Structure formats: structure tokens, C-alpha cells
Amino acid sequence: MPFKRILSRLLDQVPGTMGAILADWEGEMVDQVARMDEYELKVIGAYQGVLLNLTRDALKRLRSASLKEMVVSTDQVHIVVSPITEDYFVALILRRRAILGRALYEIERCAEDLKKEVE
């Protein structure tokens, strides 16, 4: 499956990216592309899976619309998470100075391409 190619294109399209990971609903890595420590990327992916599930549960209790994307920002990085299906998500880690709007646009395109592959 062309997961690595799709994730690599995401990194190429967004200047300032550090890594992208495709993970399952438990946060377990399916594939990744890294310009950072690969172990750290896996750990970030795992925690984003937990956070994504908790956020989805809260939205269900509120009878809110489904989650489109989630952004966690720190003083050094942005982490953008986009659900692909109920079972998979993609997370993009980028430097704080990177253009967040560009990342949101490109991760949406990436999620569409990945959805075609996982279904």
C-alpha cells in the first residue's frame, strides 16, 4: 500500500514539517515518515490516538458533529490530527513557525487519499 508515498508528499507540501504518522484507533503506528526521531514520532502518535478517542467520546455526549481535525500547539510545535475513518487517523508534526493553514489544507487532502487506501 502506498502509505509512505502519501505521507511523504504531505511532508513535502508543508515546509517546516517534522514527521507524519498513520495510526490505528489505538494509536498503533501503521506507517510513518520522519525528519525527527522515529521513536518520538511513534510516542506522539500513540498519545494523539488517546486524545482523539477522548475528544470523540466527548463530542458524542454533546451530540456534536463529527471531528474533522484537531490541533495541539506548544511553544515549539503544532500537532495536527485528522481522522481518516473510525479506525485510522493521520498526525502531522510541524515546527511552530510553519504555516498552520497550509498544514490544515494539505492534511485534509492526505486524509482523503489515505481513506481510499484503507477502505
C-alpha positions in Angstrom: 0.0 0.0 0.0 1.3 3.5 -0.8 1.0 4.9 2.7 4.6 6.1 2.8 4.3 7.8 -0.6 1.2 9.7 0.6 2.8 10.7 3.9 6.0 11.8 2.2 4.0 14.0 -0.2 2.4 15.6 2.9 5.8 16.4 4.3 7.0 17.8 1.0 3.9 20.1 0.6 4.2 21.7 4.1 7.5 23.5 4.9 8.6 23.0 8.5 7.2 19.5 8.9 9.0 17.1 11.2 7.0 13.9 10.7 3.7 12.3 9.8 2.2 9.1 11.1 -0.7 6.9 10.0 -2.0 5.1 13.1 -5.0 2.9 14.0 -7.7 3.8 16.6 -5.4 2.6 19.4 -2.6 4.9 18.3 -0.5 2.0 17.0 1.6 3.0 14.0 0.7 1.7 10.6 3.3 3.7 8.7 5.3 6.9 9.2 7.7 9.3 7.6 10.1 11.1 9.9 12.5 14.0 9.8 12.8 13.6 13.6 13.4 10.7 16.0 11.2 7.8 14.8 10.5 6.6 18.3 9.4 10.0 19.4 7.0 10.2 16.4 5.5 6.8 17.4 5.0 8.0 21.0 3.4 11.2 19.8 1.1 9.2 17.5 0.1 6.9 20.4 -0.8 9.8 22.6 -2.7 11.5 19.8 -4.8 8.4 19.4 -5.8 8.5 23.1 -6.6 12.2 22.8 -8.6 11.7 19.6 -10.7 8.9 21.2 -11.4 11.0 24.3 -12.4 14.0 22.2 -14.6 11.9 20.0 -16.4 10.5 23.1 -16.9 14.0 24.5 -18.4 15.2 21.2 -20.7 12.2 21.1 -22.0 13.0 24.6 -22.6 16.6 23.4 -24.4 15.2 20.3 -22.0 17.4 18.2 -20.9 16.9 14.7 -18.0 14.5 13.9 -14.5 15.7 14.4 -12.7 17.0 11.3 -9.3 17.8 12.7 -7.6 18.6 16.0 -4.7 20.9 16.6 -2.4 20.8 19.6 0.1 23.6 19.9 3.0 24.0 22.2 5.7 26.6 22.3 7.8 24.6 19.8 5.4 22.6 17.6 1.9 22.1 16.2 0.5 18.6 16.0 -2.4 18.3 13.6 -4.6 15.2 13.8 -7.1 14.3 11.1 -9.4 11.2 11.4 -9.5 9.1 8.2 -12.1 6.6 9.3 -13.3 5.5 12.7 -10.3 3.1 12.8 -7.5 5.3 11.4 -6.0 8.8 11.7 -3.1 10.7 10.4 -1.0 13.1 12.6 1.4 15.7 11.3 4.1 17.3 13.5 5.4 20.7 12.4 7.6 23.4 13.8 5.8 26.3 15.5 6.9 28.7 12.8 5.4 26.6 10.0 2.2 27.8 8.3 -0.6 26.1 10.1 -3.3 26.9 7.5 -1.2 25.2 4.8 -0.9 22.2 7.0 -4.6 22.0 7.6 -5.3 22.2 3.9 -2.7 19.5 3.0 -3.6 17.1 5.8 -7.2 17.2 4.6 -6.0 16.2 1.1 -3.8 13.5 2.6 -6.6 12.1 4.7 -8.8 11.8 1.6 -6.0 9.8 -0.2 -5.4 7.6 2.8 -9.1 6.9 3.1 -9.2 5.5 -0.4 -6.3 3.1 0.6 -7.7 1.8 3.9 -11.2 1.2 2.8 
